[in-house]
Amino acid sequence: MKASEAALRAPVIIGPGRVGRSIAAAAAKSGATVELRGRADGLKGLEGRLVLLCVPDSEIAPLADSIGGAGTPLLVGHSSGATGLDALAGAGAGAVFSLHPLQTVPDGATDLNGCPAAIAGSSQKALDLAGQLAKMTGMRPFVVPEKDRVIYHAAASIASNFLVTIEQTAAELLGGISVEDPREILEPLVRRSLDNWIERGPAALTGPIARGDEATVEAHRQALAGAGPGMVRFYDALAERTREIAGQRRSR
């Protein structure tokens, strides 16, 4: 067995947080011998190993530097979506990579099976091993060029975090007019809207802006003026982007 194959089957994951534990569980399920370490467990015995850092972004570079002073791993990677590979330079590894599950990970038992995973590598070998690690843990790898990493992460944040922000805002508006169980009330609309977008893309857009009903949009704005600080600005920003999408759809 090649050294890289052996290292892949016995990865060291540093960072027993939600992502680290979820990846470790997925790797163990595939039959790999996984070593999950916390920062307090030390950095001995990493020579020739595949090491994946699942720590906060600000800790990646300092930890990589510490690894570089302790030994020479075969391959070092991180699970950050926004951090570049240059943060791993101090690890002294032959090659570096990143593997970012494109999934919200609310706890350390999150099922990653079938989850897309963004990968990058400092060499073709590193990229190949990152892809193999993703597949071994049940994920579907896709390559994000290093120069586009921050755009990728911004897109992921918009798709996940901002979705929660929008739906929570809608729920609070309903709660403010004494509608009980607003999340339950909104669930069918949200789920159907998401399904329609997955199936149809921008053609799924409906509502007053899509049909050019600016009178209703202005009525919304006036009603929202008393709903809370910044609510009209929030609505206006989304309305402007919605107009752009509606315009693009009509011009096709």
Summary of the structure (lengths in Angstrom):
residues: 252
radius of gyration: 22.6
end to end distance: 54.1
largest distance: 69.6
contacts: 731
relative contact order: 0.09
helix: 56%
strand: 12%
